């Protein structure tokens, strides 16, 4: 598993994917494969473009696998340790990077085996960029260049066997509140505090888990210039997610209204922008990809389990575009934290699941 360690220890926070992208390209080209890089870097705010590789099979069908190259930001270098020859962890205070490099390592190992012994179907590999900051790499990828109708995204940090069949619609709100600056000690009554307005807005919102399918949050707030100045500027960023598209739009609208009302009551002006960051989806029972995934998991010794998620993945980009894409658990845990880990056995198991997906693909492609 030295490949997995090399990948994790090659830093690639969003916007700095170039080095790990070159590592992935070199690994695949060393197998005699051709890797194409698109021009998504600028549009996605990434360090390189998406990488795309085709491995021909003995038949005419194709099946695709997808993972992302970027990680969340971290301070300092990543050092990987193998805890008791059982579990990969970070040696320091950083993330491990198994999100999503566990999947990348599995996909490259899968490619190595297919070069030695071609499968009955062709295999397509896609490595996206800027996934962690809004699925921007997948959004910028030209989906018409895909040859596969079935895609498996190995990016769910849960026990192997879980298949996401429902994912939320995601609305993001950005607000810029403008008040009036004044000296806080001499003439505070002449000021209009943008931070007070933002605080009132947040206090008026219903946040957290709103129902079984809906969440809302304000995650960023920034404003002011100095302790002795009534703040004239404040910005905040929030989100609303729901498996129900109408509910997601309703909650986002209520949050925007709370901001507008609080700004008005505080004598401030405000600009609020809302955007659908990605569409949600529900996988139908007759999805060929779903049937293939459940077959492959069972053949690999895992009990398939259909689950819902509150998070997004590249599937949220590809499924609305007509690709029969599925998000599969990859056996990693505690992603985005210093406790991130993956048992070595899970890397081996995910490789076996991927091989079973390839072997079973002709029945479903």
N, C-alpha and C positions, 0 to 999 in steps of 0.2 A: 504493500500500500504506500510505497514511497511517493508515487505520483500524487496521491491525495495530500500528503504532507507538503510537497513542493507547491501545490496549488494554494493551499491554505496560507503558507508562509510568504506567498507573493501577494502583497497588498493590492487591493482593487476596490477601494471605496468608490461610490458612484462619481464619475467624472475622471477617474484615474484607472480605467480598465485596460489601458494599452499594454502594460507589461504582462498581465495574466492572459490577455488575448493573444499576444505573441507566443506565450508558452503553450497555449492550447493549439494554436496553428502549427507550431513546430512539432508537437507530439503527433498530430494527425498527418502532417506532411511526411514525417519520418516513416509512417506506415504506407506511404505511397498514395495518399489521398489528396484531392484538391480541395482547398478551402477558399471560399469567396467571402470577401468583406464588403458590406454595403456602405452607403454614404450617410448612415443614420447618426453619426457622431455629433454633428452640429445641431441637428434638430432635436436630438435626445439629451444634449448637454453631457455627452459621454466622452470617455478618453479614446474610444475607437468605435468602429461600426459593429453591427451584428455579424457573427460568423456563421456560415452556412456550408454544409458538407453533405455530399451524396455518396452512398455506398451501394453500388448495384448488387442486386440479388440474382438468383437463378430464374426467377419468374418476373411477371410484369407489375405486380402490386408494390405498394410502398407503405411504410409506417414511419412516423416521425417522433423524435424525442427532443425535448427542449429543456434547457437550464439557463440560468442567468449568470453572467460573469462578475457583476458588481456585488459589493457587500455594503452594509451600513458603515458609517464612519467609525474609526477607532483611534485611540491614542497609542503611539508606540508600535514597534514591530510585533507580529504574531509569532509565537514559538509554540509548536505542537508537541505534546507529550502523549505517550501511550500509557495510560494508567493501568498498571498490573497486566499488561498485554491484553487488555480487554476493551478499554474505552479511550478514544481520542479526545483530548481536552486541550485548552489553552494553558500554557505554563504561567502566564501572567495575568494582567487585569483586562486583557483585550477579549474580543470575540474570538471564536475559533475559525470561523469562515466556512464551516460546513454548509451554511446557507449561502450559496448553493453549490459549493465546490465538491460536496459529497456526490451530487448528481453529475457534475462535470467529470469527476474521476471515473464514475461508473460508465458514463457514455463513451469515454475514450477507451476504457477497457473493453467495452462491448465492440467498439470499432476494430480494435486489435484482433479480436476473435473472428470477426466477420471477414477481415482481410485474409486470414488464414483459411477459413472455411466459409464461403459465401452462403447466405441464408436463402430460403425459398422465396423471400421477398426483399425488395430494396429497403434500405434504412436511410432516413434523412435525419441529420443532426443540426439543431439550431441553438446557437449560444447568443442570448440577447444581452444588451447593455441597459443601464439605467432603469432596471426593474424596481429597485428599492425606492425610487423617487417618483412613482406614478406610472410604472409600466411603459416608460417613454420609448425604450428601445423597440419593444414589440409593436408599439403604436406606429413607429416610423418604418417598420419593416414592410417591404412590398410583398403582401400575402400572395400575389399572383405567381411569385417565384417558387412557392411551395408545390411539390409534386404529390404530396401525401394528403389524403382526406382524413386520416386519423392521426392524432397527435397526443402524446403523453408528456405532461409537464411534471417533472419530479421535484416538487417544491413545497410539500406540506410537511412541517416539522412535527410529525406524529408517528405512531406505531405503523409499521408496514402492514398493509391490508386495507387501510382506509382510503376511500375514494370520495372525493368531493362532488356531490351532485347538485348542490345549491350554493351560490355565492352572491354577495350583496351588490346592490347598486350603490355607488359611492359619489356623494356630492361634497365638494370642498368650497368653503367660504373664506374670502379674504376681505378684511375691512380696514380702512384707513380713516381714522377719526382726527379731525382738525379742530383744536380749540383756540384759545388765546393765551399766549405766554405773558407772565407778569412776575415781578419780584415776590417771592413767597413770604418774605418777612416784612416788606414795606407796603405793598399794595396788592395783597392776594385777592381782594374783592374785584380787582380789574381783570383777573384771569378767568379763563374757562378751562378746566382740567380735562384733557382728552383721556387721561388715565381713569379719572372718576367715571367718565361716560362709559369707558370700556368695562370697568368693574360692575357698574350698574347693569350693563347689558348681560354680562356673564351670569350675574346673580339672578337675573330674570329668566334665564334659560333652564330648560329641563335637560340635564346632561347625564351621561352614563348609559346603563342599559334601560331602555324605555319600554321594551316588551321583548318577547322571545326572539324576534327577528330584527330589532332595530336598536342602534346605538347612536349616541351623539357625543361630541367632545370638542373642547377648545384646547388646543395643544401648544399654541405659541402666542405670546403677548410681549410687545416691546414698545417702550415709549419714554419720553422725557429726555432731558439733557443734563440736569443737575439737581441736587436736593433743594436748592434755594430758588428754583424756578417752577412756577405753575406750568405743568407740561402742556405744550401746544400740539403735540403729535403723539399718536398711539396707533399701533397696528396689531391686529390679532388674526389668527388663522384657526379655523375650526372645520369640522366635518360632520356629515350625517350619513349613516349606512343603514340599509334595510334590504331584506330579501324581497320586499314589496316595493316596486318602483314608485307607486303613488305615495306610500308612507315616507320614503326617502326624500322625495320632493317636498312633502308637507313639512317635515322636520327642518329641512334646510331653509324653507321659507319662514318658518317660525323663528329660527335663529337670526335670520336677516332682519326680520321685523323687530326683534328685541334690540338689536344693535341700533336700528334707525330710531326707535322710540327713545332709547336711553340717550342717544346723541342729542336729539331734539330737546329733551328735558334738561340736559346739561348745558344748553346753549352752544352746542358744537355742530359742525358740519361733518358729514360722513359719506364715504364712497364704499359700497359693498358690491363685491363681485362673487358670483356663484358659478360653478362649473361642474359638469358631470365628469369626474375623473375617469371612471370606467363604468361600463354596463354590468349589471348582474346577469345571472343565468340560472336555469334549471335544466339539468340533463334529462331528456326523456327516457322512459324505460326501454324503448326500442333502439337506443343508441348502439351502433355496432362497436364503438370504442368501449362502451361500458360492458358489453357482453365479452369482448376480448379481455378487458382488464380483469373481470371476475374469473374468467377461465384461467388466465395466466397466474393469478394469485393463488387460486385453488391448486393448480398444478405444482406450485412452488411451496405448498404447505401452509398457506396463510388463509384465514377466514376473511373473505371480502366483507367490508362494512361500508355502506353508503352513509355519508355524513354531510352536514352543512358546515360552512365556515363563515366567520365574520370578516375574513381578510380577502385580499385580492391577489391575483397571480396573472401570468401571461395568458392563462386560459380566458380571463375576462376580456382580453383583446381579440383572441382568435376565434372563440366560439360564436360571438355575435357576427363575425365575418363569414360564418358558414363552415368553419373547420370543426370537425367532430373531435374537439380537444377535451382532455380530462386532466384534472389535478390529482396526482397520486402522492401518498405519504412516502417519505424516503428514509424514515427511521432515525432522523436527527431530532435533537431536543434542546430546549432553552435557547433557541436562536435569538440573536440580537442582544445577548447578555454575555457576561464573563463566565457564566456557567454552561455555555453552549458545549454540547458533546455529541458524539456518535459512537456507538459500539462498533468495533471492527467487524463483528459478525453481521451487522446490518448492511455494511457496504457489500459484503459478499452476497447477502440475501437479495439486495436490490439488483445486483448484476444478474442473478438467476431469474428474477422476475422479468427483467428486460429481455433476457434471452427467450423466456417463455412467451412474452408478447410478440417477439419477432417470429418465433416458430408458429404461433397460432394465428398470425396476421392473415395468411391466405384465405382462411375461412371467413374473415370479416372485412376484407378489403375489396 
